[in-house]
Amino acid sequence: MSHRPAPTDIDIHPLIAGRWSSRAYAADKPVAHEDVVALLEAARWAPSAYNVQPWRFVVFEKSADSAAFERAFATLVPFNQSWNANAQVLFAVLADTLTAKGTANPTAAYDAGAAAMALLLQAHAKDLAAHSMSGFDANAFREAFAIPERFTPIAMISVAHHGDAKGLPEALAEREQAPRARLPMGDLAHFGAWTQAG
Amino acid sequence: MSHRPAPTDIDIHPLIAGRWSSRAYAADKPVAHEDVVALLEAARWAPSAYNVQPWRFVVFEKSADSAAFERAFATLVPFNQSWNANAQVLFAVLADTLTAKGTANPTAAYDAGAAAMALLLQAHAKDLAAHSMSGFDANAFREAFAIPERFTPIAMISVAHHGDAKGLPEALAEREQAPRARLPMGDLAHFGAWTQAG
């Protein structure tokens, strides 16, 4: 089930409405390296403050280097390990917290989020399932891959071809097919003034 | 000049390749309120850790409430004020730094960045110019609009219809037409291991 458009209140571009965070991944179907690179290329063209481009990705392709993939996979929290058995690619998303001058970059994580969103949307454009997760041990990841202090691991994105939700544990299969939900617009958007609702 | 696709190394979706941060805004051409809401709707469907949706937007439409718009505009740094004279809408992007339990949300800014990217892409889908800026006084903004402590103003996004770069000061007009540039892929993507290049 790869088609699960957001029940939007207003029409938005189908690439944005159609992207969603699946957990049903196809077994044993590697993601082509050229697709992995296309996902990174989409991230590369994201905007950032002063065009600093503070995003970094450490990419783990199961089919290319299963040992490295397993070391990255081991940093996922148990719940995420449970449904990612068929994940083919893991992208660790890191932010460079410092500018070239060595001062703090206050928008590093915000800019990394923009790049990650481009990556997720490009995955959807290629009909790949992609899911960004904060549930991983950032310190364990840092240690396992000797990440320098200035770079902060923020998230892990898993990617695979879409699979059948029936292969998931029952509770997750249900969640996979439940209506997608978001806060009402009034909770997140305020016009002309801050209002306490949000 | 609204068509300025990224010179990508690899083909990516045209919505992502075609989005760019223009500074040439059309004068006196309001952005329809329904378009403003569509941009917010795109942001609304972004992914976030535990679906917490920590993004908030305070939206200023010049044509609807010019006094509020001017108060928000006044928090931009002088350089951004200089080229935003024709901006029609300002979106202040805020992150809710706390979870419902009152603990810190470590991915609030990253998730807000994803939502902002969706907003920028939806603007491009509507052939609107949109530009995310970190150059504003977040404290002044917080004070002017009585933003509660738990919400952090991260960026200001200005939106308008595309205009003519000839209307910009010479240095900016040149920058507007210069080739778009990003770091080479090798600086931002590492495969299987961290390498010092990035």
Interface residues (C-beta under 8 A of the other chain):
Chain A: A6 T8 D9 I10 D11 I12 H13 L15 I16 A17 R19 W20 S21 E34 V37 A38 L40 E41 A42 A43 R44 W45 A46 P47 A49 Y50 N51 Q53 W55 R56 F57 V58 V59 F60 E61 A64 D65 A68 F69 V93 A95 P106 T107 A109 Y110 D111 A112 G113 A114 A115 A116 M117 A118 L120 L121 Q122 A125 H131 S132 M133 S134 G135 F145 A146 I147 P148 I154 A155 R180 A181 R182 L183 M185 L188 A189 H190 F191 G192 A193 W194 G198
Chain B: A6 T8 D9 I10 D11 I12 H13 L15 I16 A17 R19 W20 S21 E34 V37 A38 L40 E41 A42 A43 R44 W45 A46 P47 A49 Y50 N51 Q53 W55 R56 F57 V58 V59 F60 E61 A64 D65 A68 F69 V93 A95 P106 T107 A109 Y110 D111 A112 G113 A114 A115 A116 M117 A118 L120 L121 Q122 A125 H131 S132 M133 S134 G135 F145 A146 I147 P148 I154 A155 R180 A181 R182 L183 M185 L188 A189 H190 F191 G192 A193 W194 G198
